[in-house]
């Protein structure tokens, strides 16, 4: 359903109504329309909102920034970013990395390079006869997904005292969560947030899916890096790499030596010899006086 995979081309665009397969959702479950067409130029309000929600995708002025999302999609994306930000706000780099996952998925002008639509709703009436996307594959470099996951792995959730990642990994919790399981939960249409099903494919270096697909390998901030000049790195509580190095305790002082001999032993021997000599002299003097 995505025959063209190349830079500057979308896999879907715009909104095609609610997903009929999602009954319970905390956010409106609106799905995109199938559209394997060139990315659109972002201007005016769309460009301004893009700079606020997905600044990494705002590549220039009104004539050079292209996207695969419209204003309505970006508004919905902003809501999702705000919801995740409430959980991940303690670590700005983690929050930014997580937001970028969705920014690339929904708005990247090169969307078709790493996206493959696998199922649409032929039975849903939408304006203009467009087809609503119900499921698609996303191809990521494993190192990209794992780096984004690592930046969020240690973020704490003060309300529970546990890790924020435990609320974002389904039944696996924080201890058994991995980058793959983390993303799989984000793409599960039954998690109460995802509007449709997303199949995340994490590919190691050197592994190519073929058909012109190029796995996404975007920049990622480590948790001990600030994502912007006006932000701080994550705290030591939320990022082990941000903690100052532990200074090992000083070792024992070197042994006191006189030449090659134990210095304390030499002093004890000399002291004993001096006392013995003094005692002997005192005894001899007493006998001489008698």
C-alpha positions in Angstrom: 0.0 0.0 0.0 3.1 2.2 0.0 4.6 1.6 -3.5 7.0 4.6 -3.4 9.7 4.7 -0.7 11.8 7.8 -1.3 12.9 11.0 0.3 10.3 13.8 0.1 7.4 11.5 -0.2 4.7 10.7 2.3 3.0 7.4 3.2 -0.1 9.1 4.6 -1.5 12.7 5.0 -4.4 14.4 6.7 -7.2 12.9 8.8 -9.7 10.4 7.7 -12.0 10.2 10.8 -12.0 8.0 13.8 -10.7 4.4 13.9 -13.7 2.1 14.0 -11.6 -0.6 15.7 -10.7 1.6 18.7 -13.6 1.8 21.2 -11.8 3.2 24.3 -9.2 6.0 24.0 -8.0 8.9 26.2 -7.4 11.0 23.1 -9.5 11.1 19.8 -8.5 8.1 17.8 -8.3 9.9 14.4 -6.4 8.0 11.7 -4.5 9.4 8.7 -5.5 9.1 5.0 -3.5 6.9 2.7 -1.4 9.3 0.6 1.8 8.1 -1.1 2.4 11.6 -2.5 5.1 14.4 -2.2 5.4 16.2 1.1 3.7 19.5 1.4 5.3 22.9 2.1 4.7 24.1 5.6 3.6 27.8 5.9 1.9 30.2 8.3 0.2 28.6 11.3 1.4 25.1 10.4 5.0 26.2 10.3 4.7 28.1 13.6 3.2 25.1 15.3 5.8 22.8 13.8 8.6 24.9 15.3 6.9 24.6 18.7 6.1 20.9 18.6 8.7 19.4 16.3 11.5 22.0 16.0 14.0 19.5 14.5 11.7 19.2 11.4 11.5 23.0 10.9 14.4 23.2 8.4 14.1 26.7 7.2 11.6 29.4 6.1 8.2 29.1 4.4 9.7 27.8 1.2 12.0 25.0 2.4 10.2 23.2 5.2 8.1 20.3 4.0 5.9 18.0 6.0 3.6 15.0 5.7 1.1 16.3 8.3 -1.6 19.0 8.2 -2.5 21.4 11.0 -5.1 19.1 12.5 -2.6 16.2 12.8 -0.1 18.5 14.4 -2.6 19.7 16.9 -3.3 16.1 17.9 0.4 15.4 18.0 0.9 18.3 20.4 -1.6 16.8 22.7 0.2 13.5 22.7 3.5 15.2 23.3 2.0 17.1 26.3 0.6 13.9 27.8 4.0 12.2 27.5 5.8 15.3 28.7 3.8 15.2 32.0 5.4 11.8 32.7 8.9 12.5 31.3 9.3 16.2 32.1 11.9 15.5 34.8 14.3 14.6 32.0 14.2 17.1 29.0 16.4 15.0 26.7 14.2 11.9 27.2 11.0 14.0 26.7 12.5 15.4 23.5 13.6 12.1 22.1 10.2 10.6 22.8 8.4 13.5 21.1 10.7 13.1 18.1 9.6 9.5 17.6 6.1 10.8 16.9 7.3 13.9 15.0 9.1 11.7 12.5 6.4 9.1 12.3 3.6 11.7 11.6 5.3 14.8 10.0 8.6 13.8 8.5 8.9 14.9 4.9 10.7 11.6 4.3 8.0 9.5 5.9 7.7 6.9 3.1 11.4 6.0 3.5 10.8 4.2 6.8 7.0 3.7 6.7 5.0 0.9 5.0 1.2 1.0 5.2 -0.2 -2.5 5.6 -3.9 -2.1 6.1 -6.6 0.5 5.3 -10.3 0.8 6.0 -12.1 0.2 2.7 -15.4 0.2 4.5 -15.2 3.6 6.1 -16.7 6.5 4.1 -14.4 9.4 4.2 -14.4 12.7 2.2 -13.1 12.4 -1.3 -13.1 8.7 -1.2 -9.7 8.5 0.6 -8.8 5.4 2.5 -8.2 5.5 6.2 -4.9 3.9 7.4 -5.5 1.3 10.2 -2.1 -0.3 10.4 1.5 0.4 9.2 5.0 -0.7 9.7 7.8 1.6 11.0 11.4 0.7 10.3 14.0 2.0 12.7 17.7 1.4 13.2 18.0 -0.6 16.4 20.7 1.8 17.7 18.3 4.7 17.3 15.5 3.0 19.2 17.8 1.7 21.9 19.4 5.1 22.4 16.0 6.8 22.8 14.9 4.1 25.2 18.2 4.4 27.2 17.6 8.2 27.7 14.2 7.4 29.3 15.0 4.2 31.2 16.1 5.9 34.5 13.5 8.6 34.7 11.6 8.5 38.0 7.8 9.1 38.5 7.5 10.9 41.8 3.8 10.0 42.2 4.7 6.3 42.5 8.3 6.4 43.5 9.0 4.0 40.6 10.2 4.5 37.0 8.2 6.3 34.4 9.0 3.6 31.8 6.9 1.2 33.9 3.8 3.0 32.8 4.9 2.9 29.1 5.8 -0.7 28.7 2.5 -2.5 29.4 2.7 -5.8 31.3 6.5 -5.9 31.3 7.0 -3.0 33.7 10.3 -1.3 34.2 12.5 -4.4 34.9 11.6 -6.4 31.8 11.1 -3.4 29.5 13.3 -3.2 26.3 13.4 -0.8 23.4 11.3 -3.2 21.3 8.7 -3.8 24.1 8.6 -0.1 24.8 7.8 0.8 21.2 5.4 -2.1 20.8 3.3 -0.8 23.6 3.3 2.7 22.0 1.9 1.1 18.8 -0.7 -1.0 20.5 -4.2 0.3 19.5 -5.5 -1.2 22.8 -3.3 0.9 25.1 -5.8 3.7 25.4 -3.7 6.3 23.5 -2.6 4.9 20.1 -5.2 5.7 17.4 -4.1 2.7 15.2 -1.8 -0.3 15.2 1.9 0.3 14.5 4.3 -2.5 13.9 7.8 -1.4 14.9 10.7 -3.1 13.1 14.1 -2.6 14.7 16.9 -3.4 12.3 20.6 -3.8 13.2 23.4 -2.1 11.2 23.9 -3.7 7.9 20.3 -5.2 7.7 18.2 -3.7 4.9 14.5 -4.4 4.4 14.7 -3.8 0.7 12.1 -2.2 -1.6 13.7 1.2 -1.1 13.0 1.3 2.6 15.6 3.1 4.7 15.3 2.6 8.5 15.1 5.8 10.4 18.3 6.7 12.3 17.8 10.1 13.7 20.0 12.0 16.2 19.3 11.2 19.9 20.3 13.1 23.0 21.8 11.2 25.9 20.1 11.8 29.2 23.2 13.7 30.4 22.9 16.1 27.5 20.7 19.2 27.3 18.5 19.1 24.2 18.5 22.9 23.9 20.6 25.8 25.2 17.8 26.9 27.6 17.4 23.4 29.1 19.4 21.4 31.5 20.5 17.7 31.3 18.6 15.2 33.4 19.4 15.1 37.1 21.4 12.4 38.7 18.2 10.9 40.1 16.9 10.3 36.6 20.1 9.6 34.7 23.0 7.5 36.0 25.4 9.1 33.4 24.6 12.6 34.9 25.9 11.6 38.4 29.4 12.8 39.3 32.0 10.1 39.3 32.5 8.3 42.6 36.0 9.1 44.1 37.4 5.9 45.4 38.6 6.0 49.1 42.3 6.7 49.5 44.4 3.6 50.0 46.5 3.0 53.1 49.7 5.0 53.4 52.9 3.4 52.2 54.7 1.4 55.0 57.3 3.3 57.1 60.7 1.9 56.2 64.3 2.7 57.1 66.3 1.4 54.3 64.8 -2.0 53.5 63.8 -2.7 57.1 60.5 -2.0 58.8 60.9 1.5 60.3 58.7 0.8 63.3 60.6 -2.4 64.1 63.9 -0.5 63.8 62.8 2.2 66.2 61.5 -0.4 68.7 64.8 -2.2 68.6 66.8 1.0 69.1 64.5 2.1 71.9 64.7 -1.3 73.6 68.5 -1.2 73.2 68.7 2.3 74.7 66.6 1.4 77.7 68.6 -1.8 78.2 71.8 0.1 78.1 70.5 2.7 80.5 69.4 0.0 82.9 72.8 -1.7 82.7 74.6 1.6 83.3 72.4 2.3 86.3 73.1 -1.1 87.8 76.9 -0.8 87.3 76.9 2.7 88.8 75.0 1.5 91.9 77.4 -1.4 92.4 80.4 0.9 92.1 78.9 3.3 94.6 78.4 0.4 97.1 
